[in-house]
Amino acid sequence: MPVRVLLVDDEQPFVMGLTASLRQAGYDVSAAHDGESAWAAFREQAPDLVLLDIMLPGVDGLELCRRIREHSGTPVIMLTARGEDVDKIVGLEIGADDYITKPFNVRELLARMKAVLRRSAAVPAAPERLRFGAVEVDLARQAVTRGGRPVPLAPKEYDLLAFLAQHPNRVFGRDELLQRVWGYDFPGDDRTVDVHIRRLREKLEEDPGRPALILTRWGKGYYLADPPEGRGGLGS
């Protein structure tokens, strides 16, 4: 499955050219041209990597990076035409993973993207505690609570929940969940995923028959809703 990249920049020719180069390199690219539309796209698409210009209309890139960091450990590479050290320092201090100044060689950007993606795969996503309504997933302790009370989960139930929690609002098919959570050599079938989803709903949802947290997109797969959807349920 190709890596999903969200490119955020208000220069249309630059976006068109870089999008073409990244797609040629095998990336799945979507683009946004201002801070608010970029934030909406990030929440909807849950990309694997964000390329983020600092100078944007409305919400600037630094503020957008702060928002992303408050909700996700998704890697962020800052792009800017300005070369002042202060921008680099501020960008890295608020959680950017790398920084590159325009104009740049696309091959250098691709190398930086690969390095950032490798690092992000080797460490837990930040923040270490992820909260979805009444449900909190503590990645550091590998523990789950609902309304402040511990929820006992089997190891693979926790692994599945933690994986979905680190990619909120992103839909994963059964086959991809088997690969990402159970491993490529897992001998089971996709019904294993359905069973674990059902068990998680029974333990975490207010009404397992009308889930508000772990949802199904018919014909596509499962996702964890942030904020929880439905009747208020866990978010109330």
Residue frames relative to the residue before (quaternion, step in Angstrom):
aa qw qx qy qz dx dy dz
M 1.0000 0.0000 0.0000 0.0000 0.00 0.00 0.00
P 0.4391 -0.7201 0.4590 0.2792 3.65 -0.67 1.00
V 0.5429 -0.6000 0.4837 0.3336 3.54 -1.21 0.62
R 0.3185 -0.7559 0.5462 0.1697 3.56 -0.91 0.98
V 0.0790 -0.8033 0.5903 -0.0065 3.55 -0.72 1.13
L 0.1731 -0.7408 0.6396 0.1102 3.55 -1.02 0.89
L 0.1430 -0.7885 0.5972 0.0342 3.57 -0.62 1.22
V 0.0574 -0.8136 0.5783 -0.0204 3.56 -0.62 1.16
D 0.3248 0.7110 -0.5530 0.2883 3.57 -0.44 1.27
D 0.3741 -0.7585 0.4899 0.2113 3.58 -0.99 0.78
E 0.5728 0.5694 -0.3917 0.4408 3.60 1.25 0.07
Q 0.3665 -0.7877 0.4530 0.1997 3.57 -0.19 1.31
P 0.6782 0.4766 -0.3308 0.4511 3.67 0.73 -0.85
F 0.6336 0.5275 -0.3270 0.4618 3.58 1.02 -0.82
V 0.6578 0.5118 -0.3093 0.4579 3.58 0.92 -0.92
M 0.6586 0.5134 -0.3165 0.4498 3.59 0.89 -0.90
G 0.6909 0.4853 -0.2874 0.4523 3.57 0.88 -0.93
L 0.6922 0.4660 -0.2856 0.4713 3.58 0.89 -0.91
T 0.6020 0.5534 -0.3578 0.4509 3.59 1.05 -0.70
A 0.6571 0.5085 -0.3122 0.4607 3.58 0.91 -0.89
S 0.6654 0.5047 -0.3072 0.4563 3.59 0.95 -0.87
L 0.6777 0.4891 -0.2979 0.4612 3.58 0.92 -0.86
R 0.6439 0.5038 -0.3292 0.4724 3.59 0.99 -0.73
Q 0.6184 0.5308 -0.3414 0.4683 3.57 1.06 -0.70
A 0.6825 0.4690 -0.2791 0.4862 3.59 1.14 -0.64
G 0.6439 -0.5771 0.3022 0.4013 3.58 1.28 0.11
Y 0.5377 0.6274 -0.4098 0.3864 3.60 1.23 0.14
D 0.3781 -0.6713 0.5907 0.2395 3.54 -1.27 0.60
V 0.0408 -0.8564 0.5127 -0.0453 3.59 -0.23 1.28
S 0.0065 -0.7332 0.6792 0.0326 3.52 -1.17 0.79
A 0.2511 -0.7975 0.5391 0.1020 3.57 -1.13 0.60
A 0.0554 -0.7455 0.6620 0.0544 3.51 -1.32 0.55
H 0.3227 -0.8018 0.4873 0.1243 3.56 -1.07 0.80
D 0.7669 0.1746 -0.1652 0.5950 3.60 1.25 0.13
G 0.7062 -0.5191 0.2893 0.3848 3.54 -1.23 0.44
E 0.6855 0.4949 -0.3007 0.4414 3.59 0.84 -0.92
S 0.6776 0.4609 -0.3047 0.4853 3.61 0.88 -0.85
A 0.6107 0.5427 -0.3517 0.4571 3.60 1.11 -0.62
W 0.6481 0.5128 -0.3171 0.4652 3.59 0.97 -0.84
A 0.6442 0.5056 -0.3181 0.4777 3.59 0.99 -0.81
A 0.6586 0.5032 -0.3090 0.4665 3.59 0.96 -0.84
F 0.6295 0.5332 -0.3372 0.4536 3.58 1.01 -0.79
R 0.6814 0.4891 -0.2942 0.4582 3.58 0.88 -0.92
E 0.7027 0.4704 -0.2703 0.4604 3.57 1.00 -0.80
Q 0.7879 0.3797 -0.1721 0.4533 3.57 0.83 -0.98
A 0.1652 -0.8131 0.5346 0.1608 3.61 1.17 -0.54
P 0.0134 0.8434 -0.5367 0.0223 3.62 0.59 1.08
D 0.5438 -0.6111 0.4704 0.3309 3.55 -1.32 0.30
L 0.7941 0.0659 0.0095 0.6041 3.59 1.19 -0.56
V 0.1684 -0.7718 0.6059 0.0945 3.58 -1.07 0.77
L 0.1544 -0.7283 0.6618 0.0881 3.55 -1.02 0.95
L 0.0175 -0.8705 0.4816 -0.1000 3.54 -0.22 1.32
D 0.2979 -0.7444 0.5759 0.1596 3.55 -0.68 1.15
I 0.4819 -0.6711 0.4779 0.2985 3.59 -1.04 0.74
M 0.7505 0.3752 -0.2061 0.5035 3.59 0.85 -0.98
L 0.1678 0.7788 -0.5768 0.1807 3.56 -0.27 1.34
P 0.5346 -0.5947 0.4736 0.3692 3.60 -1.16 0.47
G 0.7941 0.2409 -0.1919 0.5240 3.58 -1.03 0.75
V 0.8107 -0.0455 0.0980 0.5755 3.56 -0.65 -1.17
D 0.2912 -0.7875 0.5136 0.1771 3.59 -0.58 1.09
G 0.7251 -0.4772 0.2921 0.4015 3.53 -1.31 0.24
L 0.6243 0.5420 -0.3462 0.4435 3.58 1.06 -0.67
E 0.6640 0.4823 -0.3025 0.4848 3.58 0.94 -0.85
L 0.6437 0.5139 -0.3296 0.4615 3.58 0.99 -0.78
C 0.6220 0.5290 -0.3377 0.4683 3.59 1.03 -0.74
R 0.6239 0.5329 -0.3379 0.4611 3.60 1.00 -0.78
R 0.6541 0.5133 -0.3160 0.4569 3.57 0.91 -0.91
I 0.6486 0.5168 -0.3223 0.4564 3.57 0.90 -0.92
R 0.6874 0.4999 -0.2932 0.4379 3.58 0.87 -0.95
E 0.6177 0.5507 -0.3482 0.4404 3.59 1.11 -0.56
H 0.7820 0.3421 -0.1551 0.4974 3.58 1.15 -0.58
S 0.8317 0.1319 0.0096 0.5393 3.58 1.07 -0.56
G 0.3856 -0.6944 0.5558 0.2452 3.53 -1.32 0.41
T 0.2697 0.7890 -0.5113 0.2079 3.58 1.23 0.33
P 0.4838 -0.6804 0.4578 0.3056 3.63 -0.78 0.94
V 0.1026 -0.7795 0.6174 0.0251 3.55 -1.08 0.86
I 0.0845 -0.7525 0.6517 0.0444 3.56 -0.95 0.96
M 0.3040 -0.7653 0.5434 0.1635 3.57 -0.68 1.11
L 0.1405 -0.7606 0.6304 0.0662 3.56 -1.06 0.88
T 0.1700 0.7938 -0.5745 0.1042 3.58 -0.93 0.78
A 0.4381 -0.6690 0.5330 0.2766 3.53 -1.22 0.53
R 0.6286 0.5225 -0.3375 0.4668 3.57 1.27 -0.19
G 0.2560 -0.8143 0.5081 0.1150 3.57 -0.91 0.89
E 0.3725 0.7493 -0.4892 0.2460 3.60 1.22 0.17
D 0.5562 -0.6309 0.4322 0.3254 3.56 -1.02 0.83
V 0.6017 0.5892 -0.3747 0.3878 3.60 1.03 -0.72
D 0.6343 0.5249 -0.3405 0.4542 3.61 0.99 -0.74
K 0.6514 0.5184 -0.3106 0.4587 3.53 0.97 -0.89
I 0.6686 0.5045 -0.3006 0.4561 3.56 0.90 -0.95
V 0.6718 0.4904 -0.3040 0.4646 3.58 0.86 -0.95
G 0.6537 0.5280 -0.3204 0.4373 3.57 0.89 -0.91
L 0.6940 0.4606 -0.2794 0.4778 3.58 0.90 -0.87
E 0.6447 0.5346 -0.3307 0.4351 3.59 1.02 -0.72
I 0.7154 0.4267 -0.2747 0.4804 3.61 1.01 -0.63
G 0.7402 -0.4744 0.2147 0.4254 3.57 1.22 0.22
A 0.4170 0.6833 -0.5015 0.3281 3.61 1.18 0.16
D 0.4303 -0.7224 0.4875 0.2353 3.56 -1.08 0.75
D 0.7911 -0.0397 0.0341 0.6094 3.58 1.16 -0.50
Y 0.2423 -0.7619 0.5953 0.0800 3.53 -1.32 0.26
I 0.0602 0.7924 -0.6049 0.0505 3.58 -0.87 0.90
T 0.3142 -0.7799 0.5219 0.1434 3.57 -0.90 0.99
K 0.4133 -0.6878 0.5444 0.2446 3.57 -0.99 0.90
P 0.5746 -0.2376 -0.7831 -0.0057 1.51 -2.03 1.45
F 0.1277 -0.7954 0.5890 0.0638 3.57 -1.10 0.66
N 0.5242 -0.5970 0.5045 0.3381 3.52 -1.31 0.35
V 0.5059 -0.6732 0.4416 0.3095 3.60 -0.77 0.99
R 0.6235 0.5454 -0.3502 0.4371 3.58 1.03 -0.69
E 0.6242 0.5159 -0.3413 0.4772 3.59 1.08 -0.67
L 0.6423 0.5150 -0.3277 0.4635 3.59 0.96 -0.84
L 0.6493 0.5168 -0.3249 0.4536 3.59 0.90 -0.88
A 0.6438 0.5160 -0.3241 0.4629 3.59 0.99 -0.78
R 0.6596 0.4979 -0.3058 0.4727 3.58 0.99 -0.84
M 0.6251 0.5375 -0.3366 0.4550 3.58 1.02 -0.78
K 0.6636 0.4987 -0.3092 0.4641 3.59 0.88 -0.90
A 0.6548 0.5147 -0.3182 0.4528 3.59 0.95 -0.84
V 0.6646 0.4992 -0.3026 0.4664 3.58 0.94 -0.89
L 0.6573 0.5039 -0.3131 0.4648 3.59 0.95 -0.82
R 0.6245 0.5214 -0.3423 0.4701 3.61 1.04 -0.70
R 0.6690 0.4950 -0.3085 0.4608 3.59 0.90 -0.88
S 0.6722 0.5053 -0.3132 0.4413 3.58 0.90 -0.85
A 0.6474 0.5118 -0.3199 0.4654 3.59 1.12 -0.58
A 0.6885 0.5080 -0.2757 0.4381 3.58 1.18 -0.50
V 0.7558 0.3025 -0.1793 0.5523 3.60 1.25 -0.27
P 0.5994 -0.5627 0.4136 0.3912 3.59 -1.16 0.48
A 0.5386 -0.6120 0.4647 0.3455 3.55 -1.14 0.61
A 0.3128 -0.7217 0.5837 0.2015 3.56 -1.14 0.65
P 0.5404 -0.1709 -0.8238 -0.0106 1.58 -2.10 1.33
E 0.6219 -0.5822 0.3740 0.3665 3.60 -1.22 0.39
R 0.7301 0.3004 -0.2168 0.5742 3.59 1.21 -0.39
L 0.0999 -0.7952 0.5979 0.0108 3.55 -0.71 1.13
R 0.1200 -0.8185 0.5615 0.0220 3.56 -0.72 1.09
F 0.0219 -0.7725 0.6336 -0.0353 3.54 -0.98 1.00
G 0.7861 -0.1718 0.0784 0.5886 3.55 0.05 1.28
A 0.8230 -0.1752 0.1590 0.5165 3.58 -0.76 -1.05
V 0.6401 0.5321 -0.3152 0.4558 3.57 1.26 -0.27
E 0.0461 -0.7837 0.6194 0.0056 3.56 -0.93 0.98
V 0.1639 -0.7637 0.6202 0.0726 3.55 -0.95 0.99
D 0.1572 -0.7835 0.5988 0.0539 3.56 -0.59 1.22
L 0.2688 -0.8113 0.5001 0.1399 3.57 -0.16 1.30
A 0.6329 0.5448 -0.3415 0.4313 3.58 1.05 -0.70
R 0.7637 0.3423 -0.1825 0.5160 3.60 0.94 -0.90
Q 0.3109 -0.7555 0.5043 0.2797 3.57 1.30 -0.25
A 0.4919 0.6334 -0.4293 0.4154 3.53 0.91 1.02
V 0.1908 -0.7715 0.6012 0.0837 3.55 -1.21 0.65
T 0.0461 -0.7799 0.6234 0.0317 3.55 -1.04 0.82
R 0.1350 -0.7477 0.6412 0.1074 3.53 -1.29 0.44
G 0.8197 -0.0112 -0.0508 0.5705 3.54 -0.51 1.18
G 0.6965 -0.4754 0.2601 0.4704 3.57 1.14 0.64
R 0.6474 0.5057 -0.3219 0.4707 3.60 1.25 -0.12
P 0.5253 -0.6501 0.4413 0.3266 3.61 -0.89 0.88
V 0.1827 -0.7546 0.6223 0.1002 3.54 -1.12 0.80
P 0.2847 -0.7731 0.5364 0.1830 3.63 -0.47 1.13
L 0.0220 -0.7967 0.6032 -0.0301 3.55 -0.79 1.08
A 0.4916 -0.6026 0.5341 0.3315 3.54 -1.20 0.60
P 0.6894 -0.5152 0.2996 0.4118 3.62 -1.11 0.57
K 0.7254 0.4193 -0.2655 0.4769 3.60 0.80 -0.91
E 0.5606 0.5597 -0.3984 0.4623 3.59 1.16 -0.41
Y 0.6585 0.4873 -0.3080 0.4838 3.57 0.95 -0.86
D 0.6485 0.5293 -0.3324 0.4344 3.61 0.85 -0.92
L 0.6653 0.5004 -0.3007 0.4654 3.57 0.96 -0.88
L 0.6658 0.4937 -0.3060 0.4683 3.59 0.90 -0.91
A 0.6627 0.5074 -0.3155 0.4515 3.60 0.88 -0.90
F 0.6399 0.5187 -0.3321 0.4595 3.58 0.99 -0.79
L 0.6782 0.4738 -0.2974 0.4765 3.60 0.85 -0.91
A 0.6488 0.5347 -0.3199 0.4369 3.59 1.00 -0.80
Q 0.6770 0.4758 -0.2899 0.4809 3.58 1.11 -0.61
H 0.7419 0.2703 -0.1931 0.5825 3.59 1.31 -0.09
P 0.0065 0.8532 -0.5215 -0.0039 3.63 0.76 0.98
N 0.8386 0.1991 -0.1915 0.4695 3.52 -1.21 0.81
R 0.5920 0.5423 -0.3859 0.4545 3.60 1.22 0.15
V 0.3438 -0.7642 0.5178 0.1723 3.56 -0.75 1.09
F 0.0765 -0.7834 0.6166 0.0151 3.56 -0.94 0.98
G 0.3975 -0.7035 0.5416 0.2318 3.56 -0.95 0.94
R 0.6843 -0.4945 0.3395 0.4147 3.56 -1.24 0.39
D 0.6621 0.5157 -0.3203 0.4394 3.58 0.87 -0.91
E 0.6718 0.4865 -0.3112 0.4638 3.57 0.93 -0.83
L 0.6322 0.5173 -0.3390 0.4668 3.60 1.02 -0.70
L 0.6157 0.5307 -0.3490 0.4664 3.58 1.01 -0.72
Q 0.6829 0.4854 -0.2892 0.4630 3.57 0.93 -0.86
R 0.7481 0.4348 -0.2331 0.4438 3.58 0.82 -1.02
V 0.7582 0.3745 -0.1991 0.4952 3.62 1.03 -0.73
W 0.7699 0.3404 -0.1837 0.5076 3.58 0.88 -0.96
G 0.5221 -0.6300 0.4225 0.3899 3.59 1.12 -0.56
Y 0.6399 -0.5835 0.3565 0.3507 3.53 -1.15 0.71
D 0.7314 0.4383 -0.2430 0.4625 3.59 1.07 -0.66
F 0.3620 0.7478 -0.4933 0.2577 3.59 1.24 0.18
P 0.3469 -0.7957 0.4619 0.1820 3.61 -0.65 1.07
G 0.5411 0.6602 -0.3961 0.3383 3.61 1.23 -0.15
D 0.4524 -0.6538 0.5153 0.3200 3.55 -1.31 -0.24
D 0.7270 -0.4799 0.2703 0.4100 3.56 -1.28 0.20
R 0.5086 0.6300 -0.4392 0.3893 3.61 1.21 -0.15
T 0.5242 0.6246 -0.4047 0.4140 3.58 1.21 -0.45
V 0.6422 0.5161 -0.3201 0.4677 3.58 0.98 -0.83
D 0.6524 0.5261 -0.3183 0.4430 3.59 0.87 -0.93
V 0.6498 0.5238 -0.3148 0.4519 3.58 0.95 -0.89
H 0.6898 0.4732 -0.2863 0.4673 3.58 0.89 -0.90
I 0.6100 0.5300 -0.3510 0.4730 3.60 1.05 -0.67
R 0.6523 0.5144 -0.3178 0.4570 3.59 0.92 -0.87
R 0.6638 0.5019 -0.3085 0.4607 3.59 0.94 -0.85
L 0.6374 0.5158 -0.3318 0.4664 3.59 0.99 -0.77
R 0.6490 0.5120 -0.3254 0.4590 3.58 0.94 -0.82
E 0.6438 0.5311 -0.3254 0.4445 3.58 0.98 -0.82
K 0.7308 0.4316 -0.2348 0.4739 3.57 1.07 -0.71
L 0.7904 0.3608 -0.1561 0.4698 3.58 1.07 -0.67
E 0.6896 0.4949 -0.2909 0.4415 3.60 1.04 -0.68
E 0.5262 -0.6051 0.4937 0.3363 3.55 -1.15 0.62
D 0.7718 0.0505 -0.0155 0.6336 3.56 1.05 -0.82
P 0.3033 -0.8001 0.4847 0.1811 3.64 -0.06 1.25
G 0.6389 0.5355 -0.3260 0.4458 3.58 1.15 -0.56
R 0.7519 0.2089 -0.1364 0.6102 3.57 1.28 -0.39
P 0.0786 -0.8595 0.5025 0.0505 3.59 0.56 1.12
A 0.2092 -0.7697 0.5937 0.1063 3.53 -1.18 0.74
L 0.7097 0.4577 -0.2426 0.4775 3.58 1.23 -0.41
I 0.7881 0.1637 -0.0711 0.5891 3.58 0.66 -1.12
L 0.0464 -0.8586 0.5075 -0.0563 3.52 -0.22 1.35
T 0.3684 -0.7007 0.5725 0.2134 3.50 -1.35 0.40
R 0.1344 -0.7221 0.6686 0.1161 3.53 -1.07 0.77
W 0.4008 -0.7783 0.4250 0.2305 3.53 -0.17 1.34
G 0.8141 0.2109 -0.2019 0.5020 3.51 -0.92 1.03
K 0.7176 0.4233 -0.2377 0.4994 3.60 1.29 -0.18
G 0.6303 -0.5151 0.3750 0.4435 3.58 0.74 -1.00
Y 0.6220 -0.5376 0.4322 0.3706 3.53 -1.25 -0.59
Y 0.0260 0.7796 -0.6254 -0.0198 3.54 -1.29 0.42
L 0.3913 -0.6793 0.5671 0.2527 3.53 -1.32 0.42
A 0.3340 -0.7853 0.4960 0.1606 3.55 -0.60 1.20
D 0.0228 0.7701 -0.6364 0.0382 3.55 -0.99 0.93
P 0.4451 -0.3433 -0.7840 0.2636 1.60 -0.83 2.36
P 0.6806 -0.4809 0.3381 0.4373 3.61 -1.20 0.39
E 0.3254 -0.7599 0.5381 0.1645 3.53 -0.97 0.92
G 0.5619 0.6260 -0.4387 0.3161 3.54 -1.31 -0.05
R 0.8161 -0.3037 0.2200 0.4398 3.53 -1.12 -0.79
G 0.6931 -0.3827 0.2926 0.5363 3.60 1.13 0.22
G 0.1739 0.8720 -0.4372 0.1348 3.54 1.08 -0.94
L 0.8621 0.0372 0.0094 0.5052 3.52 -0.60 -1.19
G 0.6711 0.5150 -0.3136 0.4314 3.54 1.10 -0.50
S 0.5816 0.6102 -0.3797 0.3811 3.58 1.20 -0.20
